[in-house]
Amino acid sequence: MGTPEFAVPILVSLIRSPYHVVAVYTQPDKPVGRNRQVAWSPVKKLATEYKIPVIQLNTLKSREAVDELANFEPDVIIVAAFGYILPPEVLSLPKFGCLNVHPSLLPRHRGSSPVAASLLYGDRFTGVTIMLMDAGMDSGPILAQQKVDISSKDTSGTLTLKLARVGTEFLIDMLPHWLAGKLKPQPQDESQATYSKLMRKKDAEIDWHLSAVELCQKVRAYNPWPGCYTWWKGKQLKVHEATPLEDVAKGELGKVVTLSPLTPVGVITGEGVIGLCQVQLEGKRKMGVDDFIRGQRDFIGSILG
């Protein structure tokens, strides 16, 4: 059971393993992009290539959905970024339970956006947790965990790929030990639990009152989707890459300043200056800030937002 790219390598590893994947559950097809064309999830595309039955439901809570799942007679259900909380009737179906491959070191960053949350909060490391699912939100007992360092250049995109690779190897190594009864689930420490909320496009709008460090964390967390943005001359300006600078500049919040040849464009924030590295003006392609200011001479000195 999975939906986005994070789940793809995990499904690949299960297909190539000695285990038999009897079915794949993924979220219904959704319209995407400007043209709102209906698209399959990455997991559905992969499962279809391997001719594995694909089930797409809006809920697993109906009697019909539970009965259909029971007909597959699963020994174990592997869940990776599926997007639904499984009801008790589903959790109790497989002999070896439902195992969730979660991209954080639980109980930190439970919820729907754990990768982005680790960057938003400036964590130096995160990881992958494999847990035995219960009826709560990522609250089940832990079977195993693997720590993963976060680099200063990681975005949600790169970190998700890194965690997916680790989670894939980790699951395949761990699964036979679980099936052989050699692992004992350990309860989570509820006092250490934190929750990540569902990402929304409006959350990515830049607030120049934040510090340069906080804004850089936000830029990395919302890359590639939905992309941090501000406003310039009535158009949306996305910031794809930025860096906090030690330079000090005076002026209005959101003012674009030039600092030195090495850092040609900075923006005054609530604390410090953020250096813009890669931007994209609405209707234009993504480009380095050097190329951008050559074509937009009045950008320096303007106020963003």
Wavefront OBJ file of the C-alpha trace (Angstrom):
o trace
v 0.000 0.000 0.000
v 1.627 3.221 -1.191
v 1.209 6.181 -3.507
v 4.138 8.594 -4.211
v 7.718 8.160 -5.447
v 8.918 7.310 -1.946
v 7.054 3.999 -2.146
v 8.340 2.999 -5.602
v 11.762 1.541 -4.694
v 10.161 -0.268 -1.769
v 7.666 -1.929 -4.101
v 10.466 -2.751 -6.573
v 12.444 -4.489 -3.845
v 9.411 -6.553 -2.806
v 8.707 -7.551 -6.408
v 12.311 -8.710 -6.823
v 12.367 -10.497 -3.462
v 11.317 -14.117 -2.821
v 7.965 -12.811 -1.552
v 4.862 -12.737 -3.737
v 3.133 -9.364 -4.092
v -0.516 -10.336 -4.486
v -1.926 -6.816 -4.841
v -1.077 -3.133 -4.725
v -3.310 -0.531 -3.102
v -2.830 3.111 -4.053
v -4.869 6.316 -3.969
v -7.302 7.105 -6.819
v -6.035 8.876 -9.944
v -5.985 12.655 -9.531
v -5.805 15.686 -11.855
v -2.374 17.335 -11.802
v -0.605 20.281 -13.392
v -1.992 23.372 -15.048
v -4.071 21.358 -17.492
v -5.505 19.236 -14.631
v -4.951 16.031 -16.564
v -5.757 12.868 -14.628
v -2.545 11.017 -13.730
v -1.707 7.666 -12.210
v 0.280 7.521 -8.992
v 3.929 6.395 -9.358
v 3.049 3.195 -7.509
v 0.186 2.390 -9.894
v 2.464 2.886 -12.907
v 4.993 0.429 -11.515
v 2.441 -2.174 -10.449
v 0.780 -2.045 -13.866
v 4.131 -2.661 -15.583
v 4.481 -5.861 -13.559
v 0.842 -6.833 -14.100
v 0.064 -6.777 -10.380
v -3.602 -6.185 -9.479
v -4.112 -2.528 -8.512
v -6.885 -1.487 -6.137
v -7.853 2.193 -5.806
v -10.375 3.198 -3.185
v -11.442 6.403 -1.464
v -11.748 4.506 1.810
v -10.911 1.147 3.350
v -13.613 1.437 5.976
v -16.470 -0.163 4.049
v -17.394 -3.827 4.488
v -16.915 -4.376 0.765
v -13.370 -2.970 0.856
v -12.397 -5.148 3.810
v -13.879 -8.257 2.196
v -12.055 -7.576 -1.073
v -8.753 -7.233 0.799
v -9.432 -10.409 2.779
v -9.861 -12.327 -0.477
v -6.179 -11.727 -1.257
v -5.305 -13.588 1.978
v -2.263 -11.397 2.749
v 0.333 -12.720 5.207
v 1.665 -9.193 5.738
v 0.797 -5.735 4.425
v 3.630 -3.294 3.731
v 2.623 0.364 3.860
v 4.752 3.257 2.550
v 3.251 6.746 2.251
v -0.182 5.343 1.388
v -2.053 8.400 2.630
v -4.826 6.654 4.571
v -5.108 5.502 8.178
v -5.992 1.804 8.147
v -9.107 0.790 10.130
v -8.885 -1.954 12.795
v -10.605 -4.447 10.472
v -7.723 -4.114 8.002
v -4.993 -4.065 10.632
v -6.177 -7.388 12.020
v -6.357 -9.193 8.651
v -2.760 -10.310 7.953
v -1.101 -12.905 10.152
v 2.075 -10.813 10.490
v 0.323 -7.467 10.725
v 0.667 -4.241 8.757
v 4.192 -2.783 8.668
v 4.751 0.883 7.898
v 7.994 2.216 6.389
v 8.000 5.764 7.788
v 10.586 8.417 6.774
v 11.476 9.767 10.222
v 12.814 8.553 13.536
v 9.520 8.028 15.326
v 8.015 9.310 17.515
v 9.473 12.532 16.023
v 7.587 13.822 12.980
v 4.543 11.617 12.897
v 1.979 12.615 10.303
v 1.801 13.412 6.613
v 4.943 15.491 5.922
v 7.810 14.048 8.002
v 10.562 14.756 5.459
v 9.635 18.422 5.070
v 9.268 18.742 8.847
v 12.813 17.516 9.462
v 14.100 20.324 7.216
v 11.736 22.986 8.556
v 12.969 22.327 12.086
v 16.626 22.262 11.083
v 17.218 18.661 12.177
v 20.784 17.460 11.649
v 19.621 13.907 11.064
v 16.465 11.927 10.454
v 15.918 8.292 9.505
v 13.597 5.458 8.626
v 11.344 3.645 11.077
v 9.646 0.330 10.436
v 6.735 -0.064 12.809
v 3.843 -2.398 13.450
v 0.800 -0.299 12.681
v -2.010 0.346 15.139
v -5.179 2.440 14.870
v -3.363 5.715 15.654
v -1.380 8.163 13.534
v 2.096 6.593 13.253
v 1.843 5.532 16.888
v 2.460 1.783 16.595
v 5.351 -0.064 18.252
v 8.764 0.128 16.556
v 10.448 -2.898 14.988
v 13.635 -1.218 13.753
v 15.144 2.184 12.948
v 17.976 3.449 10.751
v 19.523 6.906 11.211
v 20.252 9.101 8.152
v 22.283 12.324 8.208
v 20.838 15.473 6.611
v 23.272 17.504 4.514
v 23.145 21.293 4.265
v 22.141 20.936 0.602
v 19.316 18.430 1.105
v 15.835 19.382 -0.051
v 12.645 17.424 0.492
v 13.232 15.937 -2.941
v 16.785 14.723 -2.360
v 16.130 13.650 1.221
v 13.055 11.648 0.218
v 15.121 9.727 -2.351
v 17.839 9.111 0.231
v 15.336 7.819 2.789
v 13.575 5.671 0.185
v 16.850 3.932 -0.688
v 17.657 3.331 2.968
v 14.122 2.190 3.731
v 14.161 -0.257 0.838
v 17.345 -2.030 1.959
v 16.293 -1.835 5.600
v 12.899 -3.443 4.977
v 14.278 -6.349 2.939
v 16.927 -7.030 5.612
v 14.449 -6.777 8.478
v 11.425 -8.588 7.048
v 12.698 -12.192 7.357
v 13.584 -11.589 11.027
v 10.051 -10.315 11.693
v 8.425 -13.238 9.900
v 10.633 -15.646 11.877
v 9.475 -14.115 15.163
v 12.912 -12.747 16.051
v 11.902 -9.101 16.552
v 10.048 -7.691 19.536
v 8.074 -4.478 18.888
v 9.050 -1.640 21.221
v 6.436 0.962 22.260
v 7.039 4.572 21.284
v 7.765 7.228 23.902
v 4.607 9.344 23.686
v 6.261 12.205 25.584
v 8.633 12.705 22.614
v 5.983 12.654 19.898
v 5.758 15.516 17.400
v 3.407 15.852 14.425
v 3.918 17.128 10.893
v 0.958 18.681 9.134
v -0.149 18.232 5.536
v 1.736 20.625 3.242
v -0.364 23.253 1.481
v 0.652 25.644 -1.271
v -0.083 28.713 0.835
v 2.312 27.466 3.541
v 5.181 28.015 1.103
v 4.685 31.790 0.854
v 7.718 33.600 2.268
v 7.296 35.730 5.377
v 10.258 38.125 5.493
v 9.775 38.575 9.244
v 11.374 35.146 9.707
v 15.140 34.852 10.060
v 17.423 34.074 7.125
v 18.176 30.653 8.630
v 14.473 29.818 9.045
v 13.694 30.929 5.498
v 16.475 28.783 4.034
v 15.116 25.805 5.930
v 11.697 26.588 4.491
v 13.062 26.869 0.939
v 14.658 23.422 1.252
v 11.579 21.892 2.914
v 9.180 23.038 0.168
v 11.448 22.009 -2.709
v 10.319 20.580 -5.101
v 6.673 21.021 -4.062
v 5.056 23.452 -3.815
v 8.144 25.677 -3.978
v 8.698 28.703 -1.733
v 7.512 31.920 -3.296
v 7.223 35.654 -2.815
v 5.837 38.456 -4.995
v 7.592 40.959 -7.265
v 5.802 43.509 -9.457
v 2.556 41.600 -9.053
v 4.038 38.292 -10.209
v 4.940 35.200 -8.228
v 8.669 34.718 -7.773
v 9.725 31.247 -6.668
v 12.913 30.786 -4.672
v 14.333 27.355 -5.473
v 17.656 27.734 -3.681
v 18.942 30.168 -1.071
v 21.610 30.457 1.596
v 21.838 32.406 4.879
v 24.497 35.109 4.778
v 26.634 36.629 7.514
v 26.329 40.051 5.883
v 24.417 42.789 7.682
v 22.229 45.170 5.722
v 19.820 47.883 6.826
v 16.498 48.590 5.255
v 12.909 47.456 4.923
v 12.029 43.785 5.310
v 12.004 42.091 1.916
v 14.309 44.663 0.311
v 16.624 43.268 -2.353
v 20.206 44.380 -1.796
v 23.541 43.780 -3.465
v 26.319 42.794 -1.099
v 29.456 41.603 -2.861
v 30.536 39.950 -6.126
v 30.350 36.561 -4.389
v 26.818 37.146 -3.112
v 25.264 39.478 -5.699
v 21.679 39.357 -4.421
v 20.458 39.276 -0.838
v 17.125 40.019 0.823
v 16.712 41.623 4.244
v 14.860 39.382 6.681
v 13.730 39.614 10.292
v 17.180 38.427 11.297
v 20.060 38.497 8.855
v 20.208 38.455 5.089
v 19.226 35.583 2.826
v 21.185 35.114 -0.379
v 19.152 34.143 -3.439
v 20.801 31.474 -5.591
v 18.127 30.167 -7.945
v 14.790 31.811 -8.744
v 11.901 31.555 -11.184
v 9.597 34.391 -12.169
v 6.009 33.459 -12.990
v 5.777 32.280 -16.600
v 9.568 31.972 -16.960
v 12.098 29.186 -16.567
v 14.152 28.530 -13.452
v 17.538 30.268 -13.515
v 20.528 31.329 -11.446
v 20.155 34.717 -9.815
v 23.073 36.150 -11.859
v 21.185 35.463 -15.079
v 17.961 36.755 -13.559
v 19.294 40.179 -12.551
v 20.925 40.663 -15.949
v 17.456 40.549 -17.462
v 15.718 42.390 -14.604
v 17.803 45.491 -13.928
v 15.265 47.007 -11.535
v 15.234 43.961 -9.231
v 17.995 45.324 -6.966
v 16.495 47.813 -4.522
v 12.932 46.574 -4.932
v 10.727 45.231 -2.137
v 9.525 41.615 -2.321
v 6.254 40.311 -0.973
l 1 2 3 4 5 6 7 8 9 10 11 12 13 14 15 16 17 18 19 20 21 22 23 24 25 26 27 28 29 30 31 32 33 34 35 36 37 38 39 40 41 42 43 44 45 46 47 48 49 50 51 52 53 54 55 56 57 58 59 60 61 62 63 64 65 66 67 68 69 70 71 72 73 74 75 76 77 78 79 80 81 82 83 84 85 86 87 88 89 90 91 92 93 94 95 96 97 98 99 100 101 102 103 104 105 106 107 108 109 110 111 112 113 114 115 116 117 118 119 120 121 122 123 124 125 126 127 128 129 130 131 132 133 134 135 136 137 138 139 140 141 142 143 144 145 146 147 148 149 150 151 152 153 154 155 156 157 158 159 160 161 162 163 164 165 166 167 168 169 170 171 172 173 174 175 176 177 178 179 180 181 182 183 184 185 186 187 188 189 190 191 192 193 194 195 196 197 198 199 200 201 202 203 204 205 206 207 208 209 210 211 212 213 214 215 216 217 218 219 220 221 222 223 224 225 226 227 228 229 230 231 232 233 234 235 236 237 238 239 240 241 242 243 244 245 246 247 248 249 250 251 252 253 254 255 256 257 258 259 260 261 262 263 264 265 266 267 268 269 270 271 272 273 274 275 276 277 278 279 280 281 282 283 284 285 286 287 288 289 290 291 292 293 294 295 296 297 298 299 300 301 302 303 304 305
